[in-house]
């Protein structure tokens, strides 16, 4: 250490960590402490209305589920685990012959408990939580243990099962969230700029009394996280009231909970991550792109505790929209690459900016920090780190986003509020919609995706299939309308040997350039570029920086038979990815270049294409792999 710093304090000899499970003559207690050490709570199992032996058995199972090797790490999920055991204990105590020990628990008791709660929309979640927790109980009968490894109650009604939003509903929800996020950014940025001018002495008190007073108030709000108040009470000063009051002034510098909810909606809708994972996201991140141009990417360490000790922490890349992408994958809407609120990276970085002052006041490294008046939306007063479950539904009720018209034969059991024509916004449904549209696992296995999410949500399958078909038609139409890749065939090559100027004129270039094309001196990947500094994808005189995939419809591109091996390999690779990617993702990313390449190869005879495929080399395959991995794209 070079003489700097000091030794870390070490525990004294004989020190032992405090016990999590305490069982003595009076107590059956489990102490839970969060992974960051900030919160802890004692859960009293002696209060459960079952016999002592079952109290201890349930406490031991609870300790296993919530301890260092367990999967319940968040305080909210730990509380839910205790609550479900408490409710199940109350049910058991009310039976004619209550069980007194773990070996007396039966499948009939579990089914009876769940049957009494079948009216709840959260029944699936509760049944799954109880089943997994009971698996950790020692001394179960073999028959009951086998029951817990299957669906706890496969006969129950699934009328309350979660359904995803339609594509149109999902688009409306994200659009409403973007409007709120943009308005918050404009408001806060404008007033932080005013505050900087005020602190620099650039707001004249005489010439602009109102602006100067507002700057004074904003300085107080930014430094202290509150408005000026009367010395003898909690009421704001007359100046603060004159300039809009507590809620308004705080929202000029700090992010209100309503706007924070909009950002959470966007991050779930753009990443498919759990709401709890988003709420616990850190502000610290790694810029994988080095902030040096190209597609911006932030690597963020997210945590999903129920994935278990070894897999709970995930390094997740949040990327911006690349320059070549013109359609938002989440909404199928045309966007520009500079729209920060259409990409996970843009939303994350904007939220990081807007919550900076509050993060400093609270002293946290968490991304999500918001402010609320006391009782606002049921989220509590003052600054809040993370979120509470009420925030997202309360935001949705405030927005009153219209639902799709319901068909006359609508099945009962959907959310009541949607029956009135207004969407109920929930984090679970946002995530389910993302998973359905992208058909890809996010922080879970492919098996969980298929069985727990998609397998139980078939309501919008037809809508998804129609969306894929529509997007495919649009992409194919785009390919047909684009400029066809100018291609010299074998006859053109033979003619060029005798009459180079004539062939050059026919392909819009001069004879020296044609010679360089045939010599391979101007090769990119899929073709040759005859005018690298005057293409349509860069300002005149500037070198082209577009993806080499854009050569397929570029007027500066010329292809020859020597490009066939790479073109064939690329077409085959794009076709192979069709089986690996969700249909909608493949359609949006690769349908156009696939159609363009198929058209280019269609100008040659099948024998020529087959010969090109047979002539591919290891260097060709390596080139195509790097090309499709975007390693060849220019910064």
N, C-alpha and C positions, 0 to 999 in steps of 0.2 A: 504493500500500500504506500511505500515511500514515506512513511511517517505520518500520513494523513488518515483520518478516520479513527474508529475505535472498534474494539472487539464487540461482536454481538453478545447480548446478554443471554446466558445459558441457564437452564433450570438447575436447581440445586440437586445434589446427589439424592437418589431415592424418589425423585419427583415422578408422578404418574399422571397421565391425562385424566380429567374428571370422567367418571363413569357415565355412559349414556343411558344404560338400563339400571334402574335401582329397584330392587325387590327386597323388602324386609317385612317385619311384622305389620307395619301400618301402610306401607307405600308399595304401589306398582307404577313406576314412573319411567317415562322415556324422555330424555332431553335431546332435542334436535337443535343443531347449530348449522347455519348456512355455510356453504363452502368458503365464502369470503370472510366469515367470522363476524359479520355485522349484526346479525339477528339470531336470537335463540329463543326457544320456548319449551316449557315442560308440558308434556301430555300425560294426564293422570288417568291410568287405566283402572284404578281402584274405583272410579266413579261408574264404570260400566255395570249394568244391572244383570250380570251373569256371575256364576260361581268363581271363586278365587282361582281355581285351576285354569279356567278359560280366560280370565283376566290376564294371567301370566302368559298363557300361550299366545293370545292376541298381541300382548306387549312385545314379546320376543319377535313375532312376525313383523310387527311394525318397525322395530329396531333394525331388522334386516333390510326392510324396504327403504328405510330413510337414512341408514348409516353410510359410511364411506364407500362401501361396495354396493349399495343399493341404487335404484334408479329414480327415486323420488328425492329431488334435490331442492326444488323451489318451495318456499314456505306455503304458497297457495296449494300446491299438490300434496304437501305433507298434511296440511289441515284437512284436505278432502279425504285423504286416506284414513285419518283418525275418525272423521265424521261418519264415513261409511261403516267402519267397524262399530262405532257407537250405535248407529241405527240398526245394524244387523243384530247387535247384542240385545237391544230393546225388543226386537221382534222375537228373538229366541226366548227371552224371559217371559213372554206372553203366551207361549205354547202350553198345552195341557201337561206335557212332559218335557220340560226344558232340559237341554243337554248340560252336563256338568263338566265334561272334559272333551278334548279335541276328537277323540275316537268316536264320540257319539254324534258328531256332525254328519248330516246326511244330505243327499241331493234333493230330497223332498223339502227339507227346510230351506235350502237355497232357492228352489223354485217358488216356494210359497212366499218368501220375502220379495222376490222380484215381481211376482204376480201382483202383489199389493202396490207396486210402484210402476205398473205398466203404463199408466196415464202420463208419465213424465217424458218429455222430449229428450232428456238426458239419460234415459234408461240404458242405452247401449254403453255409454261411458261409465256409468255407475256399476253395471254388471261386470264390465271388463276390469275396473279397478278393484272391486271386491274379490273377483276370482283370482287375480294375480296376487293380491295380498294374502288370501287364505292359503295359497300354494306354499307360502313360507311358514305356515303353522306346522309344528312338529306333532307327530302322533296321530295323523289323520288315518282313517280307514282306507284301504286300497281302492274301494269302490268310489268313495268321495273324492279321493285324489285324482282318479281317472276322470271323474265328472269335471273337475276344475281345468283339465287339459283340453276340454272341448268348449263349445259355446255354452255358457252357463244356463241359458234358457232358449233353445232353438225354436220353441213353439210360440214365443211371445210375438205380439204384433210389432211390426216395424213402421207403423204409421208415423212415428215421430222421428224416423231416421233423417239425418241431414241430407238436403239436396243442394246441388250447386246452382249458381245463378246461370241464366242464359247468357249468351255472348253479348246481347244488347244490354241486359241488366248490368253485367260486369263492366261494360264500357261506360255506362252512365255513372256507376259508383266511382270508378277511377277518375272520370272527368270531373265529378263534383269534388273529389279529394284534390285534384290538381288545381282547381279554381281556388280552393281555400289555401293551399300551400303557396300558390303564386301571390295571392293577396297578402298573405302574412309576410312573405319575403319582401315585397314592394314596400309595405308599411314599415317594417322593422329596419330595412336598409335605409329608407329615406330618413327616419328619425335618428338612427345612429349617425348618419352623415350630418344631420343638424347638430347633434351633440358634439361631434368632432369640431365643427365650425365654432360652436359656442365655447368650447374649451380652448380653442386657439384665439379667442377674442375677436372673432370675425362677425359676431352678431351684436350690433350696436343697441344698447339699452334704450337710448333716447329715440332713435329712428325706428326701432322695431321692438316696442315694449312687450308685445305678445310673444314674439319669437324668443326674446331674451328670457322671459319667465318660463316658457316651455323648456328651453335649454337647461335652466336651473333645475326644473323638476326632473327632467330626464337624467341629469347628472346624479341626482339623489337616487332615482330608481335604479340606475345602472350600478352604482357603487354599493348601495345598501339593500337592494331587493325589496324596496317598499317606497311608498309616497311619504312626503313630510306629514307629520301628524301633530295635533295640538299637544302641548307639554303635559296637560292635565287629563288626557283621555285618548281613546283610540280613534277619534274622529279625524279625518284628513283636514289639512289647513284650507282656508278659504281659497287660496291660490290653486291648490290641487283640485278643489271642487270646480272652480271656474274653468279649469282646463280639461274637464271631462270626468274627473273622479278616479277612484282607485282602479277599477277594472280597465278603463280605457287607457290610462297612463301606463299601467304595467304592460299592456299589450303592445305599446309602442317600442319597447325595448326587449321584452321577454316573450317567449312563445306561450300563448294561452293553451289550456288543455284541449280545446276544440281543434285548434290548428295542429297540435301534436297528434291528435287522433287521426287527422287527415294524412299526416306523414306515415303513421303506422299502417293505415289502409293501403297506401301506395307501396310501401316496402313489402307487405304481405302479397299484394297483387302482382308485384314485379319479380318476387323471388320464390314464392311458395313456402317460405319458412313459417314456423309457428309464431303466433303473436307473442307468446312468452319469450321466445328466442329473440325476436326483434326488440322487445322491450328491454331485454338485458344486454343488448349489444354495446360494446365498448366504443368510446370515442377514439381510442388509439387504433391505428391501422398501418398497413404497409403499402406504399404506392409501388405496385409491381412494374408499372410502366416508367418509373423513375421521373414522372412528371416531365418527360422529354418528348412528348408528341405521340402520335399513334392513338390506339384505343386506350383510353384512361381506365385503369383498374386499381381498386383498393382491396387488399386482402384483409379481411376482418375475422377475428377469432370469435365465433359464435358458440353458444353452449345450448345443448338440448339435454338436460339431465337424465331424462328417462331412457336415453340410449345406453345408459350404463357407464361405469367408471372409465372404461377404456375408449369409448366412442362418443362421449358426451361433448367433447370439445372439437370444433370443426373450423378449419381455415377456409373461409368461403370467399371466392372472388366476386366482388361487385363491380360490374363493368359498365362503361358508357356505351352508347350506340356507336358502332363503327361507321366510318364515313360511307361505306357502300350500302348500309342498311337504310331503307326508306320506308319500312313498314314496322310499326310497333308490334312485337310478337304477342303482347298481352291483349291488344284491342283491335288489331288488324287495321289500324288507322294510319294514314300517311303522316309522317313526322319528319323533322329535320334532325340531323345528327347532333345539333347544338342544343336541342331541347332537353334541359337537365332533368325535367320531371318525367321523362319517358324511359329513364334507365335507372337501375338500382344505384349505380355510382352517383348519378346526379342528385337523386333524392337523398342519399346518405350524406354527401358533401354539403348540400344545402342545409340539412338538418344539423349537421356538425357546426356550421357557421352560425345558425340562428340560436342555438342553445349554448353557445360559448360563454356569455356572461353569467347565465344561470348556473352553469357547471362550476364556474369559479366560485360563486357565492355558496353553493351547496357543498363544494369540496368533493366532487365525484368524478370518476372517469367514465361514467356511463353516458351513452349517446343521448338518450331520451330524458330530458328534464323539461318540465312545463310548470305553469303557474295557474292557480285557480282561486277564485273567490271562495269563501267558506260555503260549502254545500253546492258548489257549481257542478251540475251534472252528476252529483253523487260521488265526486272524486276527492272531496276534502279540500280544505283551504291551504294557501301557501304554495311553496314549491314542492313538487313531487318528482321523485326519480322513478323512471319506469312508468307503468300504467296500471290501472285497475280495470276489471272486466266491464264496468259500466261505461267507460269512456267511448268505446266504439259503438255500442248500441245507441247511446245518448247522442253521439254525433250523427248517426243515421237517422234518428227520429227528427233531429233539428233540420236535416237536409230534405227530408220527405221525398226521397228519390222514387219516382214512379216505377211500379212493377209492370211486367208485361201483362197484357190483357189475359185473363184466365179463360180457358176453354169452357164451354157449357158442361162438359163431362168431367170437370176437375175433381180429382179424388180428395176426400176429406183428410184432414190431419196436417195440412201445411200451416205455416205461421199465420196467426190471426190477422196480424197487421197487414200482411200481403193480400189477404182476402179483401181488405179495404183499398187495395190499389197502391200501397206504399211498401217499399222494400224494407225488410228487417236486415240491417247490416251486422254481420258477425264475423269475427276473425276466423272461426272454423269454416264457414261457408266460403269466405274469400280464398282460403287455402285450398279447399276442395275444388273450387272452380279452376284455380291455377293448375292443380294436378290433373284435372280432367282435360283441360285444353292442351297442356303440354305432354301429357301421357308419360311423365318421367318422374322417378322417385326423387324426393327432396328430404334429406336427413332421415331416411328410412330405407328399407330394402324393397326390391322389386316385388317381392311376395306380399309385403304389407301394402304396397301401392295397389296391387291387383285385388287382394282379398278384403282389405279394410276400407279402402277408399273407392276405387273404381267399381269393384264388385257390388257394392251396396248403393251405388249412385248411378242408376241407369236412366234416370228421368230425362237427361239431356243428351243421351247418346245419339239419337237421331239428329238433334240440332248440331252436334259436333260433326257428324258425318256429312251433313249438308254444307256446313262451313268449309270442310276440307274440299268438297267437290267444287264449291263456288270459288275458293281461292285458287284451286288448281286450274279451273277454266280461265280465271283472270291472268294467271302467270303464263299459261300457254298462249293466250291472246297477246300478252306483252312480248313473248318470244317471237311470235309470228310478225308482230308489227315492228320489231327492231331491225336495225341494219344487218343484212346477211353478211357473214364473214366472207370476204373476197378470197377465193381459193383457186390456186393454179392446179390443174390436174396433170396427168402424164402427157397428154397431147400438148398442153401449154408449155410444159418443160421442153419437149422435143422441138416445138416451134421456136422457142426462145433461143435455141442454139443456132438456128439459121437466121432468124429475124428478130433480134432482141428489142429493137426500137418499136416494132409493131406490137409485140406482146406488152412491152412496158406502157405504151400509150393506152392499150385496152384496159390495163389495170391501174391507170391513173398515176403512174410514176415515171421517172426517167430511166434510161438504160443503165447507168452506173448503179442506181439504187436497186434495180432488178438484179443486177449481178451480185450485189451484196446479199440480197434476200436469198438467192439460190445458193450462195456460199455459206449461209447460216450465220453471217456476221451480225444480223439484226434480230436474232431470235430472242423472244421473251420466254414463254412456256408453251402456249398453245398456238402461237403464230410468230410472225416477224413484225416489228414495228418500223414503219417507213418514215415517221415524223414524230420523234419522241418529244419535241419541244413545241408542237403546235396541235396537240390533241384536244378533244372536247372536254377532258376531265381536269384541265389545269388552265390558268391564265395564259394568253399568248406569250410565247417565248420562255415559259417556265417548263421544267421537266415534268412529265406525267408521273403522278404518285398513286394512281388508282391501282386497285387489285388487278393482277394479271387475268382474273376471270372476266374483267370488263373488255378484254381484247376480243371477245366473241362477238361483240356488236359495235366495235370501234372502227370508224372509217380509215384509221391509220394502220389497221392490221391487214396482213397478207399471209395466207397459209399456203403451204406446199405439201406434197406427199411426204417430205421428210418430217413433218410434224405429226403425221398420222399415228405413230406408236404412242406418243404422249397423249394425244387426243383420245385414242382408244382406251388407254389405261384410266384416264380421267373420267370418261363416260362410264366405264365399268365400276369405278370407285363410287361415283355418284349414285349409280343404281344399287350398289351394295349398301350404301348408307340409308337407302329407302327402307330396308328391313331393320336397321338399327335405331332409327329415329322415330319419334311420334309422327304420324302422317302429316299433321298440320305444320310441324316444324320443318320437315323435309320439303314440303310443298313451298313454303315461304322462302327457304334458303336456296334450294337447289333445282326447283322445277324449271326455272327460266334457263340457266346454263345447261341443264340436261337436254332441254328441247333444242337449244342452239347447237350443241355439240352433235346431237342426233341428226340435225339438218345438215351440218357440215360434212359428216361422214356419209350421209346419204347421197352425196354427189359422186362418190366413188363406188365401184362395183363391189359386190360382196366378197369376191375373190381378193381384191386389193385390200379391203379392210381386214380379212382373215390373215393375209400375209403380214400386214402391219402388226396385228396382235401377236403373231408368232415371232416377229422380229424384235419385240420389246426386250430391252436389256435391264440389268440390275440398276444401272445408272438412271434409266428412264423411270423405273419404279420408285427409286429413292427421290427423284425429282418430283414426282407426282405426290408422294407422301408429304414432302416438305411444302409443296404448293398448297395442298388441301389443309395442312396444319397452319397455314398462313405465316410460315416462317420466311417466305420470300417477299411478303408485303413490305413496302417501304414506309418508314416512319413518317 
